[in-house]
Every structure is written in structure tokens, then in C-alpha cells.
Amino acid sequence: MLPLLWAVGLAACGSPTLEESEPLAQTEQAHKQGGLTGAIRWAWHITGESPSEKFGTLVKDGEAHLLALYSFTGNIDLGERVVRAPGGPTSTAIALARYDQKKGHLEWVKVFGPGPGVDGGVSGRNIAVDSKRNILIVAGALEVDFGDGPVTEGEYLLKFDCHGRLLWKHSFEANPGNLSVFDLLTDSHDNIIMAGRLTGVVDFGSGSISSKPDPAEGFFGPSPFVARFSPAGASQWAYAHSTDFGEGLGAAVDSQDHILLCGSISPDGVGSLPFVFQLSPDGHLRWERSLQVSGGGLAHDVAVHGNRIVLTGTFSGTFTFGGQTVTSDTHRPIPDDAFLVAYTREGEERWARNFGLSGERVAMDQRDGVVVTGTYQEGDDLGLGSLPGKGEGSSNLFVAKYDRITGKPLWTRGFPASLAEPTSLVATKDGRSAVLGSFRSGSLIVGDEEWPLEGLNDLFLIGLDD
């Protein structure tokens, strides 16, 4: 891990316990691209003793903090503190971990899981933080005590205060069918927005919605959905995009509380196309756009600031955007490219870029910066020169910044890896970013350090300068 000190303490929400660290070295990647923009501030290699997979997701907790939700079995090493599952080495658990954003200090950790000898389990899906720094989690759980007694088996939306104390919880399920929540966020009034994929019928409390019927299967197919809840957890409305098969993978809320959802749709039931649509604050569809990609694709994430909506994902083949023809690199072993496209708030096309292998997450700051993370193959050029990698067929990690208005590249950073999978990206108003994800093979190179894989998968958490 890169050197830094850490502090763990349960302090007031606005007054965390901190320790000062020595100045961190500014680290350049192997490729030379000018100044120290995007330099590494701090980094954590997150491991564990269990051979089971670990998963993490990350959000901003105000402008000065980060909050991570980790799912693990047995234990997880967050850097200089090992967190153990209450039920023992074969039991699952989730951990809430708050970090100082500037220096990466671990401030406090809270763990939930079934107790010793209890036949139960838990898996964290998503996390969000509202304007009062209350914490929202979607989790699947059985026999886990979140603060008011063990729960029966099900999917739960939970709200905690800023110290991790339970305020309320609500269960939900599709009946018949199933649903998966892929994003969770809040609007300017602290209403809670849940988005993902619905297959079947669900009623969150404001009336049932259903996905698109699939006559060939004699049931329902999958469709994107969005649901909104009050700060107290009451269902306000729910929307299923039942005109198409597909799924919602990423969501964002603009300054007027319009909701943007992106993902993939399959209008004819064959292949998939990246899409984004906008809902009004009361849950009505305002507009929808899709990329007519010849070889298919999907949109993983969406971000919005000012008059720009930016979408990232993966595609193969060709599409046209804003009068520009965009074509993936078909001469590589993996013919997919990442895309980054920008619309106005009314869905008008502005600019497009393609590069690398896949675009996974995108975030925007208030200095006209668009930060994107994803994967690339060795030698790929994200706009400022080729990036080093692990060799042919590798899936290396990148973080890059582009101009919100023009799409011009500002900086790019490559982290050579055999098989990297970024899962979360956040950006502060002044442009600092942090990325969380995993790698599953070989090693990950972060600055001057090479982290060898220690488990089935290891996690990384990296903080970067503007």
C-alpha cells in the first residue's frame, strides 16, 4: 500500500477524528503527459483471508469524506485494520467504512452480519448518502440485526444516521419475478431513488409496475425500472420502462430533480443498445435516446452537471452521434471500445469520444471536468498518448478526465493490471476523484508499487488529484 497513517473513531458527523500524515509523494505513471494532474494522493490494497469474492461500492459523504460499503466472507483487510465477520471465518458480512477524502484516512468502520452459529447471511448491493449525511443501503439479508432485531430473508432498503445507527428499514420483492437494484441515490429534497432491472411485477407501496411481457417464455422479460421514496421511506411512485427488454445500470439526478437512467435495451429482443432516458420529478418519461450501434453495446453510467449529460459504456461496431461517425477498433483480440458521449439536458447530441476497452463509471465536478474510469488494452490511447499495460488480452485500469463542454482530454492515467474491474467513481466539486474496484488475476500496478493478487479477487481504493 502507499504510505499513510490512519485513524479510527466514532466522532460527530461534522467533526471526524483525524491524524496528520507526512506529505504524500506525487507519483507519475510510466507515460509522460505533462504536469501532475491526476496524480495519486493515496491508495489502499484491500484483501482478505477467505477465498470467496469481495465486493465494494463507494459514494461521497459530503465534500470531505468517502463512504464505502464492502461485502465479504470471514474478514477483510482495509489497509491497517482487519474487520471480521461476526459469524466467523465462513460467514458473510458487510462493512460501512468512512474515509477522509483528502488523505485516505480510515475514520470508522461498522460491521453487520449474522452472529456465531446463525444460519444467515448478508450482501450489500448499493449505498447512498443524503444531504444530512444519513446513510442509505440496499442489501439482501437473513438473520442479520441492523439495529432492531434479526431480519427475515429478503431485500431491504435501510436508512442509518451518520454514525451507522438504524433509523428505519423496508423490505421489497417482486411477486412474481425478481428485481436487481444497480444504483441508489438521493435528490435535492433527500428523496431516495432506486434503479435497476425488473423481471415480473413489483409493488413498492404506490401501485404495482411490471416489466415487458415475453410471450416466448410465457412470463415477463427484464425491463429497466426506477422507484422513488420519501426521506421516511414511503413509496412515492415507480416506473417500469416496459416498452423494451433491458436493464437500468446507472442513474443520476440533475439540479431540477429530473432523473436520468442509462443501461441497455433490446427493442427486438435480439442484441442490446446503449440508452439513456429522463424522467420528470413525478416519474413521467420526458425523453429517451439510444445509440444505434451496429454491433451492440450498453451504457454503464451517467452523470449530469449544468447543461451536460455524459454517458459512458461499451460498444462494438459503428454509431453516429452529433454528425460524427464513431467506430470501435476491430483489429484487436477484443473488438470492443469504451464510449463517452455528451447530451444537453434536453437530449441534444453534442460530442462523442471512443477509446480503450470499456467505460464503467463517470462523474462530473464543478470545474467543467468529466472523470471516467474503465479498462483498456496495452498501448491504447485515451487522447494523450498510449498507456502501458500488462500485455495482449489484459484488462488494465484507467482513470481519465475530459472537458465537459468540448470533450477535450485533460489527463489520463493507466494502472497496468491483468483483469481490473472498476465499480465506483466519485469526484468532488473541486475535481479530486476516487475510484474503487477489484482485480482478479496477476497483479495491479499503482504508482511505483505492484500489488500481487492475494485472493480470488482483491479490491483497490485510489484517491487522485485534479
N, C-alpha and C positions, 0 to 999 in steps of 0.2 A: 504494500500500500504506500501511497505517497505520505510523507511525514506530516502529522498534525496531532495536536492534543485533543482531548475530548472531555466533555462534562456531561454528567447525567444528574438531573434533578427535576423535581416537580415544582415549578415556580409559577407565579401568577402569569396569566395568559399574555400580558403585555410586558412582562419582566422576566425573561428566561435567565437561568443560571448559566454563565459563560466563563470560560477561561481564555486568557490571551495565548496565542501561539506565536512562534517565531515567524518572520516573514517567509512566505512560500516562494520557492523558486519558480520563475516563469519558464515554461517548457515549450520548446518548439517541436513540431513534428519533423520527420525526415525531409519533407519537401519544403522548400523555401518560398514563402509567398509574402514577403514584406514584413510589416510590423507584427506586434504580439497580439493582434486581435484574435479572439477565440482561444487564448492561452489557457492552460489548465490551472485552475485555482487550487483544487483539491480532488481527491479520488479515493474511493473505497472499493476493495475487492471483498465481496460478501460470499461466504462459504458456509458449509455445514457438514456434519459427520454422516448424516443419513444419505443413502444412495437415491432417495426419492427426489423429485424435482422441486425446485423453489420458484416462487413467482413474486414479483413486486410491481407496484404501481405507485406513482408519485404525483403530488399536487403542490401548488404554492399554498403556504399558510401565511397570508399577508405578503408583504414585500420582503420581510427579513427572515422568513423561515420556510422550510420544506417539511412536508409530512408524507411519509411512506407507509404503505400497507404491504406487509410481507406475509406470504403463506408458506409454511414449511412443515417438515416432519422431524421430530426429535429435537433438533436445535438449529440455530442459525447464528453465525458469527458476523456481527455487524461492523467489525473492524477491530475494536478493542474491548468489546463486550459480547459475550456469548449469551444468547437468550434461549431458554429451554422450554419445551412444551410441557404444560402442567401434567399431562398424562403419561409422560415418559418417552423413551427413545423411539418408540414406534407409533406415537400418537401425533396427530396433526394439530396445528395451532396457527393463529395469526398474530402478528405483532404490529402495533402502531409505533412508529418511530419519528420523533421530531428532530430536525437538524437546523442549525444556524446556516442560513443560505450563503453568507459570505465566506465562512471558513470551514464549513462542513462539520462543525462540532455536533456530536450527538447529545441532545439535551435531555430527552427522556424516552422511555420505552414502556409500553403497556401490552401485556400478552393475554390472549383469550384462547381457551381450548378446553376440551373435556378433562375431568380430573383423572387421577390414577384408577385403573380398573374399570373405567366407564366406557361402555360401548357407544362411542360417538365420534364426531369429527367436525371440522370446520374448514372452509376455503373462502378466502376473500376474493371478491370479484372486482370491485371498484371503490374509489374513495373520492370525496369532495370536501371542501371547506367553505362555509358561508362567510358573510361579511362580519359576523360576530365571532368568527373563528371556531364556531361549532363544527364538529366533525361528522360527516355522513359516510356510511359504509353500506354496500350491498354485499351480503355473504350468504353462502349456503352453510347450514349448521344443524347439528343434532346433539342434544345433551350438553350444550355449552351455556354457561352462565355469563351473560353480558352485563349483569348488574341487578336483575330482578328474578333470578331463578333459571334453571336449565330450560332450554327451548326444545320443543318437538321438532321433528325433521321438517325442513323447508327452506325456502329462500326468504331472506329478511332484508328490509330497509331499516337501518338503525341510525339514530342520531345521538351523539355524545357531546358533552361540553368540551371546552378547550383542554381540559385535563384528562379526557378519556372517560368521564363518568356518564353512564347511560341516562339519556333524557326520555327517549321512547323508542319503541320498535314496532314494526308492522310486517306481517308475513304476506306473501303473494304467491300465486301459482296459476299456470294455465290449466284450464279444465274444459274440454280435453286439450291435450297437446303439451307443449313446453315452450319456455322462453329463455333467452340468454340476454343478460344486461352487459353491454360492451362499453357504455360510457355513463357517467354520473356527473352532474354539475348543478350550479345554482344561478339564478338570475339576480337582478338588482334589488329585488324585494325578498331575497332569500327563499323564493320558491324553489323546489327541488325538481330537477329534470332527469329522467331516466330514459335511456335509449338502447336499442339493440335489435334482436331478431325474435319474432313471434311465429310459432307454428301451431295454429289452433285458435283457441278462444281464451280471453282473459278479462276479468273484471277487477280493476283495482279499487273500485268503490264508487265510480261515477258513471257506470254503464259499461257493458261488455263491448269489446272490439274483437275482430277476427282477422286472420291473415287470408291470403288469396286461396280459394279452393283449388285443389288439384284433382280433377276428375280421373286422371290416370291412376292415381294412388287411392282413390276413394276416400280421401281425407283432405286436410289442408296442406298447402305448401308453406315455405317460410316467407315472411314479409318484414320489412323494416317497421319499427314502432317507436313512438315517443309517448311518454306519460309525464304529467306534471302534478306535483303535490304541494300543498301549502307548507309553510315552515313547521306547522304542527303535525304534518304527515297526512293530512286529509287529501284524498284524491280530488283534483280539480277537473281534469279531463285526460283523455287518452286518445291517441291517433294511430291507426294502422294503415300503412301505405299498401292497401290490399289490391291495387290495380296491377301490381307486379310481384313476381317472386324476387326475393333478395334478402338483404340484411343491412341494418344500420351499424356502422363500425365506429364512427366518431361524431361528436356533436360540439356545438359552440353556441353562445348567446351574444347578440350584439347589444349596443348601448340602448336600444329601444325594446329590448327583451324579445326580439324575434329569435326563433330557434332555428339553427342550421343543422341538418343531419346529412352525413355522407355515408357511402358504402358501395354496395354493388346491387344491381338489378338485372333480371333476366327476362326481358319483355316477352320473348317467345319460348321461354323455358329451356333454352339452349345457350350456353356461354354466359358471360357476365359483362356488364358495362359499368364503369365508374359513374356515380351520380352524386348530386347534392340538391337538396330542396330546402326551402324556407317556410317555416310555419309562423303564423301570427301569434302574439302572446296568448290568445284564446284557443289556439290549436287548430287553426284552419290553414290549409295549404295556400301559399301565396304564389310561389313559382317553383319550377323544377328544371334542372339541367342535367344532361348526361353527356359523356364523351363517347362519340360514335367510333370506337376503336376497332380496327379491322380484326385484330387478334384477341380482343377481350382485355379485361383488366378490372381493377377495383380501387376505390378510394378508401384509404385507411384513416385519414384525419382531416379536419377542417379547423381553420382559425379565422377570426374576424377582428379588424380594428379600423375605425374610420370608415372610409368608402371602399375598403378592400376585403374581400373574402378570398382566402387562399386555401387550396385543396391539394393534398398530396396523396400519392398511391403508386400503383404498379400497372404497367400495360405492356402489351406486345403487339407490334404492327404499326399502324398509322392512324392518326386522327388529325382533324383540322380545328384550330382554335384561334379566334381573332384574326382570321385570314392567313394564319401561319400553319404550314404542314409540319407535323411532329412525327418522327419515325424512330422506332427503337432500333438498337444495334443488333442486327440479326446474325452477325459474324462471330459471336461469342458462344461458348458452350450453353450458356443460359441466355436466351434472346430477349429477356425482359429488361425494361428500363424503369427508373423512377420518373414520375412526372410531378411538376409543380405548376399549377395554373391559378390565375387570379381573375376574379369577377368583381364587379361593383356590387353594392348592396341590393341592386335591382336585378342582378344576374346577367349583366352585360360583360362580354368577354374582353379582357384587357391584355394579358401576356401569358406566355407559356414557356417552360423550360423542360428539358429531359436530360437525364444523366444517371450514372450509377446503375444500380440493380433494383432497389425498391425504396420508396418513400414511405416511412412508417408513422412518424408523428411530426406535427408542425405547431409552432407557437409564434406569437407576434408581440413585440414590445411597443413602447410609445415613442420610439425614436426612428420610426419607419423601417424597422428591421423585421424580417421574416426568418425565423430559425427553423431548420428542418433536420431531422435525423432519419437514417435508414441504413442501407447496406450498399456496398459497391464491390466490384471485382478489381483485382490488382491492375494498376495503370489507368483506371477510369479518371476522366477529367470532369470535375464538377463546375468548371468555369474558370479556374485559376491555375491550371496545371495538373498533371497526372498525380495520383495518390499512390503511396506504397501499399502493398498488400501481402497476403500470405501465399500467393501463387494461384495458378489457374484453378477455377472452381471454388475458391474461397469466398466467404460472405463476410466482408470486412465492415466495420462500423464507421459511419461518418456523421459529423455534425457540421452544418454549413449555414451561413447567413446570406440573405439576398435583400435587395431593396424592395420595399413594399410597393412603391409606385411603378418602378420600371422593371423589376426582376433582375437587375444587375447583381452579379455575385460580389459580396463584400469580403468574406473569408470562408475558407473551407478547411476542415480538419479530418484527417484519416487516422483510424486506430486499427492497425492490422489484426485480423482475427480469422480463425478457421471457419467459425459459424456463429456470427453475432446476431442477436435479436433485440433491438431496442423496443421498449414497451411504453415508455413515458418520456415526455419532454415538457419542461416549463421554462418560461422566460419572465424576468422581472421587467418593470416599466422602463428601467434604465439599461436594459439589454443583457444583463447577466443570465446565463442559462444553466440548466442541469438536466442530465439525461440518465435514465435508469433502464436497465435491460439485463439480458443474460448472454452467455456464450456457452456452447455445447461441445466444443471439440478443441483439442490442441491448447491454445493459449490466446490471450489478448494483450496487445502491447499498448501501454498507456504512458506517454512521455518516454522516459528513459527506463521504465520498468516493464518486464514481461511477466504477466500473471499466468501461471500454469493452471489448467483445469484441475480441480480437486474433487469434484463430484459429478453426478450425472449432468448437472448444469451448475454454473456459478453465476452470481449476479455482479453487476458493476453499477456504481453510482458516481458520476463525474460532474464536477462543477466547473464552468468555463467563464472567462471574462467576455466582455462585449467585443 
